[in-house]
Amino acid sequence: MTSAGATTADNVTFDKVQEAAALLKGAVIETPCLPAPRLSQLTGADVFVKYENMQVTGAFKERGALVKLSSLTADEKKRGVIAVSAGNHAQGVAYHAGRLGIPATIVMPVLTPFVKISATRNHGAEVVLAGNTLAEAKEEADRLAEQNNLVWVHPYDDAHVIHGQGTIGIEMLAQQPDLDVLVVPIGGGGLIAGIATAAKALKASVEVIGVETTLYPGMWGAFYGKDVRCEGATIAEGIAVRDIGVLTTEVVKRVVDDILLVSESSIERAINAYLTLQRTIAEGAGAAGLAALLTEPERFAGKRVGLVLCGGNIDPRLLSKIVVRELARDGKLVSIRIDTPDRPGVLGEIATVIGDMQGNVVDVEHHRLFLNVPAKGATLDVTFEAFDRPHGERIVAALRERAFVVRYLEIGERMD
């Protein structure tokens, strides 16, 4: 994807970010950047969170989209715009194009979740479904752009877009001027390029650290001159970018201090921490900054750290699955398999042991007919809640003391 707005790094300036801030005033929400004491306790850093999940579309993308749309000539606005996106960029462009009366076409892969398709249409855009991947959707968008003479709105590799995203940096340092470090998720690089440009101009001593997933380390590879592969299913699809920006890469090399990589499990843990400790929703990309603090706590210990929670658009079913997985990782949800004699009262005996020790049975599967179960025996898969890991271990020990054969299962494991 290329963009008419993508020029050189010299065109990305703090003055332009300030102009973007004036343009956005009253048109997007100036989200709060607030202290997060429970995250501070969890990580060992003094944590402050910038809540971009509070935007109308649930993510920061509105900022850059509106600055780009506002830069168009009257003729370009009349012709209309086009974008390729499976998520937040689509909604940001659709929402503000609708506000400004600009026709918008958004090309999305056919496998895009219906909730995202519906949200984009509800903002007034024409949604075209094409291809199974963003690359395939881009091919159709190229054809439509040429056929209908539409103007591209690139998700990140455009100076106008970068300036819009950079307004987050101005707001963060205005709200929390004593921040030592800003930790920013990286997909194509537009968000961190803008924030770092603003932050370094306002406070030269502030560190700006980017975060990518280990599956999509494109900017990390460019930053450190390493050959990398970008592929795989990640929970942070918002930053799963194979082709980082040319312009954004130039800017990042100039103003960003470091880039860290985080695992899928650390992102899951961060999503859960935002939900359970902060009572707020973060999508995978939005939780990447906190994942970095959980991955390298010594790097941030004692520092005043600003996290950009860049979006909260996560599938509720996925969120519920993450919560269950984190309960299991913490030992608060325990799944066990018990070999028992096939006689009346055994299930009640097991439930009584668990209940008497203040455990709470949430699921039971009773297996008699599988060939790997003895003819005169049975197998029970039991999932129960515990206060913490030691509590769960005491319950298992109590069952074993009553001569039950017990082994732990992964949550969701079933009989073969």
N, C-alpha and C positions, 0 to 999 in steps of 0.2 A: 504494500500500500504506500502510495506517495501522497504528498499534500502540497498544495501551492503555498501553504504557510510555512513549510519546512525549509528554512534557508540556512543560516550558519549560526554557530553558538554566539557570535557577536550580536545577533539580533535579539537574543534573550537577555533582557536587562531588568534591573530593579525598578527603574523609572516606569517601564512598561507594566510591571507587576502592580505598581502603585496606581497606574491608570486603570488597570483591570479591577482593582479593589474599589475604586470610585464608581466604576460602571456597575459592579455587582451589588453595590449597597442598596438594600431594600428589595433586590430581585432574588437573592438567595439568602438562606438563613446564616447569620453569623453564629456558628455553633460554639458552644462553650468549651473551654479547655480547663478541666477541673481536677483537683487532687483526688487520688484514688488510694486511700490509706490501706485498704485490704490487699490491693495489688502490690503496694509497697512492702507490706509484710511478707507477701508471697515471694517476692523477687529480691529483696534486699536493696532495691533502689528507691528513690523518692519519686514516685510515678504520678504523672499528670496525663489525662486522656483528652484528646481532641475528638469530639463526638460528631464526625461527619455522617454517621448513620442517622442523624436527625434531619438531614435534608429531605425535601418533599419526595424525592425518588429513592431515598435511603442510601445515597452514596455521593461522594465528592464530585463525580463526573459532571454534574450540572455546571460547575464553575467554568471549566474550560469550554464546554459546549456553548454556553451563553456568550462568552467573550468572542469566540469564533463566529457565531451567528451574527453578533452585533457588528462585526467587521465587514460584513458583506455589503456590496453595492446594492442599490435598489434593483438593478437588473438581475443580479445574482439571487436576491431574495425572491424575486418573482419566478425565476426559473425553478427554484427549489433545491434542496440539499439531499445528499445520500450518505449513508453510513453503513458499515458492517459491524455487527455486534451481536453477542449472545446474552447480553446482560445490562450492566449499569450504564455504559456509554449509549446504548440504544435508548434507554429511558430518559437520560439527560438531554439528548438531542431532541427526542420526540416532545418532551415536556416544554422546553423553551422555544422550539420551533412553533409549537402550537400557540404559545403565549404571544409570539411575535407575528403570527399569521404567515409563517413560511411553510410551504409544502415540504414534507419530509418523507423520504422513503428509507426504510430500514430493512436491510437484507440480513436474515438470521438463518443459521443452519436448521434443517428440518427437525433435528433432535433437540432443539432448544426446549426447555421445560415450558409447558403451556402457561404457567403463571407469569413467566417473563414475556411471552408473546402477548398475552392478554393485557398486561400492564402497559406495554409499549403501544398497543392499539388504543388503549383507553386514553392515552395522551394525545391522540389524534393523528398518529403517523400511519402511513401505509406500510404494512409489514409484508415482505416477500420472503417465503421460505424456499431455500435453495441449498442443495448439497448437504453432506453429512458433517463437514468441517468448516471452520472459518475460511480456510483457503479456498474451498469450493464455493462458499457463499460469496467470496470476493470476486470470483470469476463472473458470477451473475451480476454482481453490483457494477463491475467494470462495463459490462454490456449495457446495463440500464443507464449508467451515467453518460455513456457516449450516445446512446440512442435518444435520451431525453435532455441532454445538455445540462446535467445536474452538477452541483458543486459538492465536492468531497468535504466531509467533516471528519478528519482523522482523529482517532482516539488518543493519540499521544504525540506523534511526530510533527507538531505544528507549533510555531512560536506563540500564536494566539492562545492555543489550548494550554501550553506550558505557563503562560502568564496568568491565566485564570486559576490554574491549580496552585500557583505560587502564593495566591492570596491567603491560603491556609497558614503559610509561614508567618506572614504579617500578623494575622490574628493570634497565633499561638504566642508570639513574643510580646504582643501588646497585652495579652491576658496573663502571661506568666513570664515576665522579663528575665527571671533568674534561672531559666532552664540552661543546663549544661550540654544536653544532648537531645537531638531530635531523631527518632527512629521511624523510618518511612518505608512502607512496602513498595516493591518495584515490580511492575509488569513490563510495559514498554518503556517506562522511564519518565513519562510526562509529569507525574506527581512529584517525584523526588527532584527532578530538574528544576521545577518551579519553586518548590519549598526551599531548596538549598540556595538558589539564587537570591531569594528574599532574605533568608535567615543570615547568610554570610554578610549581606550588605548592612543588615541591622545590628548584628553582633558577630564580629569576626571570630571570636573565641568559641562560639558554639560549634559542637560537632554535629555533623549530619551523617547518619549511618543508614544505609539501605538494607533491605531484607528481601531475599528471594527464597523459593523452595529449592530443595536439593534436586528436584525433578526438572526444574526450569531455571537454570543458573545463567541465563544468557548475558545479563549485564555484568554479573560477577566475572564471567569469562572474558568479556571485553575490557573490563576494568583492570584485570590482572594479567591479560594477555594469555589466557589459557583456552585450549580447545575443549569445548563442552558439547554435550548432547542434551537437547530439551525434548523430553517425551515422558509420557506416563499419565496415569489418572491421578490427579491431585484434588484434594479438598479445597485448595485455594485457586479455583479456576479463574478468578478475577486477575491473577498475576501469572497465569500459565501462558506466557507469551514466548513463542519460538523466535519471532523476528523482532528484536528490539529496535528502537528508533535510531536513525542515523544522527539526527539533530540532538536527540536526548542523550545519546552516548557521548557526544562532544561536550555537552554541558555537564553531565555527570562526572566525567574525567576531570573537569575543571574545578568543580565546587563540592563534590562529595568526598568524605573522608575515608569511608570504608563500606564494604558490603559483606553481610553475613548470610549464611545459608541455614535454613531450618528444615527439620524433618516433618513428615506428615503427623506423627504422633504428638510432636510439640505444638503444632497448630491446633490439633484437636483439644489438647489440654488448655490452650489459650482461649479457644472458643468457649469451653466449659467454664473457665475462670471468669470471663466477662459475664456470662449468664448468671453464675451462682454467687459470685462475689460483688459484681457491679450492677447486677440486675439490668443488663443491657445486652443487645444481640449484636454479635459480630459474625460476618461471613468469614470464610477461610482467609481471604486476602486481608480483610480488616483486622484479623487477629495475628497477622504475621509479625508485627512489631513486638507484641507481648511474647510471642513464641521465641523471639531472639533473646529477650531478657531471661526466659526460662531456660534457654539453651546455654547461654554464657553469662550467668549471673555475676561472676567475678568481674566481668568487663564493665558492668554498670553499677556495681555496689557503691552505695553512698552518694551517687550522682543524682541530680535532678533531671529526670528523663521525661521528655514529652513523646507520647505515643500517638500516632495518627490512626484512629479507628476509622478507616476510609470508607467502610460500607457495612451494611447489615442485612443484605438481601440473601438470606440463606433459606433453603427449602426446610419447612418445619419438620418434615419427616427425617431429614438428615440431621437436623439439630437434636431431635429426640434420640436418634441412634447414638450420637456423640455423647449425650448425657449418660446413657446407659453404659456405654463403653468406659467412660471415665469413672463411673461408680464401680465398675468391675476392676479397673486398674488400681483404684484406691482401696480395694478390699471391702467396699461397702455393699456390694452386690456379689454374692457368692453362688456359683453353680457347681454342684457336686453330683457324682454318680454313686449309687449305693446298691451293692449286691445283697439281696435279701432272700430268705426262704419264702415260698409262696403260701402264706398262711394268713388267716384273718387277723386283723389288728396291727399288722406291721406298720402300715402307713400311719395309723394313729399314734403308734409308739414313737415313730420318728418325728412326727409333727409336734408331739408333746415335748420331746427333748429340746427341739429348737425353740418352741414357745416358752418353755420354762426358763430358758436362758435369754429371753427377750429378743430372740431373732424373729423375723417376720417372713413366713413362707409366701412367695409371690407366684410360684409356678411349679407344677408337678407333672411329670410324664411317667406313666407306669407301663413297663414293657414285659409282656409274658410270651409273645408269639414269635419273637425273633429267634433264628436258629442259633445265634451265639449266646443265648440265655439258656441255662440248664432247664430241663423239662420240669423239675420240681422247684425251680427258683424263679425269681423275678428281678428286674432291675428298675430302680427308681432314679430319674433325673430330677433333682430338686434345686430350685433357685430360691435363695432367701436373702433378706436384707440384714445387715449388721451395722453396729455403730461405727466400726472401723476394722482394719485388718486383724489386729489381735483378738477382738471380740469374735470375728468369724472363725478364727483358728481355734478358739476355745470351744465353740459349738461343734466343730468337726472333731476335735479331740474327745468331746463328750460322747458323740456318736460311736467313735471307735472304741471307747471304753465299754460300750454295750455290745461289743463284738460285731458291729457292722463293718463291712469292708467298704471304705470310702475313698474315692479319688476326686481330685479337682477337675473341672471341665472349663474350657473357654466358654464365655457367654455365647449362646447360640449353637454350641456343639450338640449333635444328636446321634442317635444310634445309627450305625451303618447298615 
